[in-house]
């Protein structure tokens, strides 16, 4: 007889949901309503771990501002969600490609076809991590809904060995009941030893037992949204609640950029487009050019001196004006 896999029965994500026992008998309306009700449980679970998410962002912020990277690593749904969040950062925030990285067990092919067999290899991420040449400014966040994926847990240990400055684990498991409860407690202890930051979102049993692409997947997406968006806000890629680092490369983004410029300058749509074209279709230089009355080169220089923080540039102008009046 071959060796049995680890007992995961203690994980709440593997328990049966108390309200979905007759799932196969529900009408479409009833099924959708039950799933929506469970989604609210996921949202509430994320709300309870806000401080842990914030602590992780605070820990990785200095390294990221010094040029480091945020690396997500996972398998299956968790890996796909990490790759998704990483891939959306450049178009949303104009962050340089490669600053937020997504690694998935099985490589990019696993984004479309499942590669479950790859997730059992604790050193499966070694080549990808070696290629990154991790350093003290880099952060690595492992993502594993159940917290048991050998590929992810092994990757966190490898990242630490290879010099990553901050390591973390995002899981949606929690202590449950049953024969595996003791093993789960030991597992949680091993998580804390393996990484610097542990983010555990207790989403509980899935409507479809064990299908962590549901509540756990929803919660994971919300947590990653919070991490990357907060990181981008704190590094100056947002002004007020506007995506001022968006670069207008297609019609949709040109329209959005013009509306942002209009909101921050008071210009009408036509004038905003003229200004954006003069600014190379970059929002922040356009706003500085108009608000401070300077040419593009000077606007870019001031932004560079302020590490791209539009608020600092505009505040410096306001402070100078106030001082002159005083």
N, C-alpha and C positions, 0 to 999 in steps of 0.2 A: 504494500500500500504506500502510495506517495505521501509526502509530508502534507499535513493540512495547513491551509492558510491561516493567518492570525484571526482570532475571534473578534469580530466587530459588533457583536450583539449589544454591547453596552452603549454604543453611540446612538443618541436620540435620532440622528438622521436615518438610522436603519429601523426605527420602530414604526409600528403602524399608527397612522393618524386616527385619533378617536372619532372623527366625524366622517371618515371616508370609507368605512367598512363595506358599504354597499355601492361603491363607486360605479361598478359595472351596470347598475340598474338606473342610474340617474339620467334624466333628460338632458339635452344640451344646455338648456337654461340653468338647470340645477347644477350641472357640472361646472359651468363657467362661474356661477355665483360662489361655489365652494372654493374654486381656485383663487378667485379674487379675495375672498375672505382670508385665505391662507397667505396671500401676498401681503396683506396688511400686517400679518404676524411678522413677516420678514422685515418690513419697514420699521416696525416697533423694536425689533431686535437690534437693528442697526442704531436706532436712537439711543439704546441703552449703552452702547460702547463708544459713544462720541469721544470721551476722554482718552481712550486707548488709541483711537485713530489720530487724534490731535497730537498725542505724545510721539507717535511714529513720525508724523510730518515734521514736528519740531526737531526731532533727532536727525532727520535726513536733510533738513533745509541748509545748514551751513555747508555741508559737502556739495550739495547741488549748486549753491551759489558760487562755490569755488571751482566749478566746472565738472563736478562729478555726475554720475548717472543714477537713475532709478531703474532697477531691473526686476521685472516680474517673471516668475518661473512657476509653471504648473503643468498638469496633465489633464486631458479631457476637457470638460466644460471649464474648469478653473483655468487651464492654460489658454483656452480660446478667449476667455474674458480678459486675461492679462494682455494678450496680443492685441485685442480690440482696443483697450484703453491706451496702450502704447502707440498704436497706429493713428489714433485720433488726436494725439497731442500736437504734432506738427501743423496740421491744417487749422486747428482751433486756436492755438497759441503761438504759432510761428516759432516754436521751439525747434532747435536744430535736430535733424534726424540723428538717432543714435543716443540722444540724451535720456529718453525713456524707452526702454527695451522690453520686448516681450519674448520669452522663450517657452516653447511648448514641447513636451515629450513627443518624439516622432517627427519633429521639424514642421515646416510649413505645410507639408502634405497632410498632417494631422488636423489642420484647420477644417478640412473638408471630409476626411475619412478618419474614423476612429482608430487609434493606435494603443488600445488598452494594454497590450503586452509590454509596451515600452515603459509604463509607469512603475513596473516592479523592479526596475534596475536602479539601485541607489547611487550608482556612479554614471548614470546615463547622461547627465548634464555636463560631465567633465569637459568634453571637447568645446561645447558652446561657452562655458565659463572661461576656459583657457583662452579662447579667441578674444574675449573681452579685456584681458589683462587687467583684472580688477585691482583697484587701489583704495587708499583710505578715504577718498571722497565719494566712493560709490556705495550705494545701498542695494541690497537684494531682498525682495519680499517673495517668499514661497507662498503659493496659494493651493490649499488642499481642503476641500469641503469637509471631509471626514477626519482630516489631520493624520491620516495613516499612510499616504502615498509614499513609498520608498524613494521614488525619483525626486520628489520635492524635498523630503526630509534630508536626503543625501545631498541634494544641491545646496541647501542652506549650510550644511557642514563644510562642503567643498568651498563655498563662497567665503566662509570665515577663514578657512585654511589658506585661501589664495589672497587674502588681504582686504576683503571688503570692509568698509568702515562701519556699516550698520547692517544687521540682518534682522529679518522679521518673518513671522508666519501668520497668515490669515487662514483661519479654519472656522467651520460652522458646526463643529461637534460640541458636545457637552456631556458631562457625566450622566449616565442613565442607570437603569437597574438591570439585574440579571447576572448571569455567570461571568460576564466580561467586565464588570464594573471595576474590579481590582486592576485589571490590565489597563483600563482606560485611565485610571488615576496615575498609574506608572507612566503612561504615555504622555499625559499632561506635564508631568515632572520632567520627562525627557525633552519635551518641547521647550520648556523654560531654560534648560541647560544648553540646547542647541542654538538658540537665537537670542538676540538682544531685546526684541519686542514681540510680544504675543498678543494677537488680536483675535479673540474668540467671540464669534457672533452666534448666539444660541438660538438658532432658527427652529429647532425641534423637528418632529416627524414630518415627512412629506405626505401630501395628499396621495400621491402614487409612491408607495413605500420604497424608500431607497433612491428615488429619482432626484438626485441633488441638483439637477439642472433647473428645478422648480424654485422652492423657497431659498435654498442655499445659493443657487445661482443668482437669483434676484438680489439677495443680500450682498453677495460678493461684488456684483456690478455696482451697487450703491456705495459700498466701501471704497472701491477703486475710484469711482467718480469723486468721492470726497477727498481722497488722498491726492490725486493728480490735480484737481481743480484748486484745492487749497494751496498746494505747492506752487502752482502757476500764479495764483493771486499774490502770494507772499514774495515771489521773485519778480514782481513788477510787470507781469504780462496782462494785467487787468487794471483798468482805471474806472472808478465808480463801479458799475456793474456791467461794463462794456468790454468786448473783446478787442481792445485797441491794438493788439499785436497781429490781428488778422491781416493777411496779405491778399489783396484782391487779384486772384488769378483766374476767375471765371465770372460770368454774368451775375450769379447769385451773390458771390462774395463782393463784387463791385457795388452791387446795390446795398448790401449790408454795410460796407465800408463808408459809402456816401451818407447813409443814415446816421452812422456813428459820428462822422465828421460834422454833419449838420447839427446833431444834438449838442456837440461840444463847442461849436463855433457860432451857432445861430444862422449859418448860411443856408440858403435854399438848396434844393436838390441839384439844380444846374450848376450853381457856383461851387458846391461841394465836389462835383465831378471834375471841374476845372482844377480846383486846388489839389485833389488827389492825383491827377495826372502830372501836375508839376512836382508832386512829392514822390513820384515813382510808385504810385498806388499803395503807399504805406501810410497807415492812419496816423500814427504818432508824430512823424515829421510834419504831416499836413496840419495837424492841430497846433503844433508848436509854431510853425510858420505863420499861421493866422493869428494866434493869440499873442505871440511875442513880436510879430512884425519882422521876422528874420528870413533870410533865404534858406533854401533847403540844406546847403552844406552846414550852415550855422546851427540849424535845428538838429541835424544829425549829430553834430559835435556835442551839443548840450545834452542830448539824450545819451550819448556814449559816456559822457562824464558822470551822468546820473545812473549809470548801469541800466539804462533803458526805462527807468521809472518816470513815466509821464507826470505823475503827481508831483514828484520832486522838482521837475523842471518848472512846472506851472507855479508851484508854491514859492520857488526861489524868485520868480518874477514878481509875485504878489508881495513877498517880503521886502524886496528891493523898492517897490513902488510905495509901500507903506512907510519905509524908512525915509524915503525922499520927501514924503508929505509931512512926516514928523519933524 
